[in-house]
């Protein structure tokens, strides 16, 4: 594999001197580093003529030390830099007027994963809305989509199913960078913020994270490897079931299973389904927390053998369908609440409507489910073309 030398948007912004004289807030977390592992907060604080005014952290916190999902993090102060750290996964998920007071530019430097439900892109959207209301400049420092920027997969979110894990009608695998999404959200979905996206140099749409030459730092606590990110757009759907998605193991979203599952039988069923680009290895595991904590589970580990052929979303659906078919009596959908939604089924929030759940419950073949997404994928492909930068 040829490794490129990608220059991040943060590198280009901070080397340009354009922040000189500005009071700056930064939306970031522990993964907001450059090629040499220097953090954007340290680089901003050290920049000539720049005043670091506030830090804003997304879900899991600025230091990403809140391990579990749906755990709010508090506001706090940074004793080293003597600025406030505002949590945007707390009593508010949007910066308030008080938080933005004295800020000329709000810089966003967050590592997305390439899936519609990853909440950092909605933290960005919420910041853009606040900036539009309060007249603050938004600067998004672009970063690579770690699972590439060519493939689009899945149904679009339907009106009425918006939540903090899905605000806009985009497919589960969107194939865009966070900077491109900012442009899309701002224009096509009408946020209308004073927005500037600082492009990367050297990134091409066919690149996965391990081709960029950039270090991998977990974007969130349950995203330990690029392998996790590759399967995530499909296996994140397990958050809407009572099957473990591997949280509480060292391979979340790659390991899936439950205490009543025979691993060998399950893996054989999956390998017999003819899904491209993956091998399903029988696996046992015991989560340390969350679903089925301290209970031996049977299931599989997903090994992606061909990235180009692998389709994560339909693979995730096939896994759920197989669990359900093998033991309909024990299979169950997770019940609300989920991500601030108290009435809608979590699987419907994740899928973007109730359609997928009803398809699975009705026994619709996997190929027909995938075919039902094609018009959405094509329409989104045409829409996103206007906002691609690479």
N, C-alpha and C positions, 0 to 999 in steps of 0.2 A: 504494500500500500504506500502510495506517495503521500508524504505529509507536507501540507502547505504552511505558510507563515501568515496566518490571518491577523490583521490588526483590528482590534475591537473599536467600537464607536467611542468608548471611554478614553482610549488612547488618543484618538484623533481630537476629541473635544479638549482634553486637558493639555495637549501639546499645542493647541491652536492659540491659546491666550485669550480666547473670546469671553471667558468668565471673569477676566480681570475687572475689578471694581464692583463685582456683583456679590450680593448676599444670597447664598445658595443653600437650599435644602436638598437632601439626597435620599431617594427611595432605593433601598438596597438590602442585601443580607450578606451572610458570610461568604457566599459564592461570587460576590461582585469584585472579583480580582482580575488582574491582568496576566499576561504571559509569565511575568516574573513573580507572581503571587502577591504583588502589592495591591492592597485594598483601595477601592475608590475613595473611601472616607479619608484614609491617610494621604492619598495623593491630592485630594481636594483641599484638605486642611493645610497642606504644604505648598499649594500653588500660589504663585506671586500675586498679591493683590486680591485674593479671593477670601471671602469671609464665610466659613461654614457656620450656618445658623441653626440647622436642625437635621436630625436623622429620622427617617420613616421606615418602619419594618413591615413586611408582609406577613402572611400566615406563617406560623412556626416561630416568628420573632426575628428581630434584626440579627441575632446570633444563631438563629435556627436551632435553638436549644429546647423548644417545645416538641418533644418526640411525637406525640400522638396527633391525629388530625382532630379538628373541631375543638381544640383547646385554645381559648383566647389567651393573649399575652398582655401584660400590663404596660402602661407607659412608665418610663424611667428616665433617669439622667445618665449621661455618659461622663463618668468622673475624669477620664483622661482628657477628653476634648472639651468638656464643660459646656455641652449643648444637650438639649432634651432629645430623647428617643421616643417618638410617638409610634404606638402600635396601631396599624391599620387592620388588625384582626382583634378587635376589642369591643368596647362600647360603641365605637364608630369604625366604619370601614372606609370612610372618606375623610380626607383632611378637612378640619373645620377652619373657619375664618381666623380663629385665634392661633391655630397651628401654623397658618400661612402668613401671619403677620410678620412683616419685616423681611420677607423672602422675595427676591427679584426673579429668581429662576429655580424651578423644581426639576432636578435631574433624576431620571429614572434609569437604573442600571440593574436589571433583574434577568436571571437566566430562566427562560421558558423551557418547556419540555416538548412542545409540539402537539399538545392535546387540548381540546376545547375546555375540559373541566379543570385544568391546572389554574389555580386561583390567582397567580401573580399577574396574569393578563387583565384580570378584572380589578385588581388593586390599581394597576396602571390606568384603566378606564375610569375608575372612581376619582383618581387624582386629576385626570384630564377634565372631568366634569367640574370638580372644585376649582381648578385653574381657570376654566371658562367663566365661572361666576365671579371670581375674585381678581381677575386680570393678572394672573401669574403666568409667566412663560414656562412652558413644558419643554424639556429637552430629553428625548429618549435616546440613550446610547445603545445602538443595535448590537446584538449578539447572535451567534449561530443558532439555528434550529438544530438540536443535536441529532435528530433522526432524519435530517435532510429536508430539502425544500421542494421536492418534485411531486410527491404522492399526496393525494387527497382521498380520504376514505370515511364513509359513514353518512348517515342522514343528518341533515341540518336540524338544529333546535327549532321547534315550532313555537309560534306565538302563544303566550299563556303559560309557558314552561320555563320562563326566565328564573334564574336564581343566582346565588353567589358562585356556583360552579358552571354557570352558563348564562351570559347576559345577551348574547347576540346569535342570530341564525347562521352559525358556521358548523361544518362537519366536525366529527370527533378528531380526526387527523386533518389538520388544516394546511400543513405544508408551507407555513409562513414564518418569518422571523418576528420577534416582538416589535421591532420597528415598523415592519410592514403592517402588522396588526394595528399598531397605533394609527397609522395613516388610514386604514380601512375603517376602524372605529370612529375616527374623527370626521371623516367625510361621508362614507356610505351610511353610517348609523347615527350621524347628526350630532356628535358631541360638540364640535365647533370650538375646540380649545386653541389658543395660540401655540402651535405645535411645531417643533423642529426635530427631525430625526437625523442623528449623526450616523451615517452609513459606515459599515466595515470596509476594509480593503482586503482583497484576496480570498473572500469566501465565494464559493459557487454552490448552486442549488443541489448538486449531487453529493455534497460533502456531509458525512456523518461527523460526530464530534471528534472521533479518533483520527480524522484526516486533517484537522485544522492546525495541529501543532500547539493547541492550547491545553492547559492542565484541566483535568476533570475534578471538580469539587462538587460534592453532593448538593444539588440545588435545594433539596429539602431532605429531612431526616430519613424518609423511606424511599429515596431515590439514590441508592448507593453506587450504581454503575451505569454505564451506557447500555448494557444488556437490559437493565431494568427499564430504562427509558424506551427502548425499542418495543417491548411488549406492552407497556403501560396503557396506550390508547385503547386496548382491548380488555386487559385484565383489571383495569380500574372499575369496570362494570361490576366486579365482584363485591364492591362496596355496597351495592344494592341487593345483595343476597346474604344468607346466613352461612355461606361457604367462606372459609378463610382465604383471603387474598395474600396470605403470607406475611402480614404485619406481625411483628414480634419474632421474626426470623431474620437471618442475614441476607435473605433473598426475597424481599417483599415483591409482589406482583409477578415474580417468576415462578414461585411456588404457590400452588392452589390446592385446597383439599379440605377434608372434613373427617371427623372421627369414625364415621360409619362407612367410609369408602375403602374398597380394596384397591390398592395402588396399581397392582399388575393388571387387573381387569380394566381399570379406568384408562391407563396409558394405552393398552391394546385397543380399546374402543377409539381413543383419539387418533392413534396412528393409523387406524383403519378408515378414517374419514377422508384421507387424501388431501389434507390441507398443505398448501405449498410452503416450502421454506422453513419448516419447523419439525423437530422431533420431540416427542413427549415421553420423557423418561420417568418411569415409576419412582415415586419418592415418598418417604415418610418424614414428617417434621412435627415439632411440638412448639407452638407459639408461646412466647414468654408473656405476651399481653394481648389484649383485644379478643377477637373471636376465638373460642375454644382454647383459651389460655391454659397451659399446663396439661393439655390433653393430646395424646398421640393422634395425628391426622394422617390419612392416606390420600394420595392424589398424584400430582406430577410436577416436574420442573420443565418449563418450556425452554428448549434450546433452539435458538434461531440459527439455522444452517445456511440460509440464503436470504440476505436482507432485501435484495431486489425482488424476490418472489414472495416474501412474507407479507401477509396482510393482517396487521394486529387486531383490527376491530372485528372482522368476521371470525378470526381465531378466538377472540374472547367470547363472542356469542356462541360459537360451537362448543367451547368448554362449558359454559353455563347450561346449554341445552343437553350436553352429555350427562352432567351431574343430575339434572332433573330427570332425564329418561331412566337413569340407573336406579334411582330411588325417589319416585315422585312423592311418596308419603313423607320422607324426611327432608326433602328439598323445601326451602322456604325463602320468600323474598323478605328482605329487611323491612321493618316497619318504621314510620316516622317517629321522632323528628330526625332530620338530616340537614346539615349546613343551613341552619336558620329557617328551614321549611318544616312546618308542623302538620301539614295535611297531605301533601303529595307524597306518593311512594318514592323512596330514594332511587330505585332503579329507573323510574320515569324521569326524575330530575337529571340523572346521569345520561340517559339515552336521549334526552331532549324532547320526549313525549311519551305517551303510554303505548305507542305503536309496537315497539320492540317487545315489551313484556307480553302483549296480547299475541304477537306472532309466535313467541316461544311457547306460551300456554296453549296455543291452538295447534302446535306441531307443524308449523310452516317449515319446509325444508330450508336448510342453511343457504343454499344457492338462491332460492327465491327471496330470502331476506336480503342478501347482498344485492340482488338485482333491483330490489325496491329502493335502493339508495342512489341508483345511477343518475336519475334526473337531478337530484339534489347535488350530487358531486359535479355534474356538468355545469349546472347553473352557478354554483359557487366558483368553479374554475374560471368561468367567464368574468364573474365579478372581481375576483382577487387579482386578475391579470393587470388591472389598472393600478394596483398598489404595490406590485413587486418591484424591487430595486436591484435585483441581481439576476 
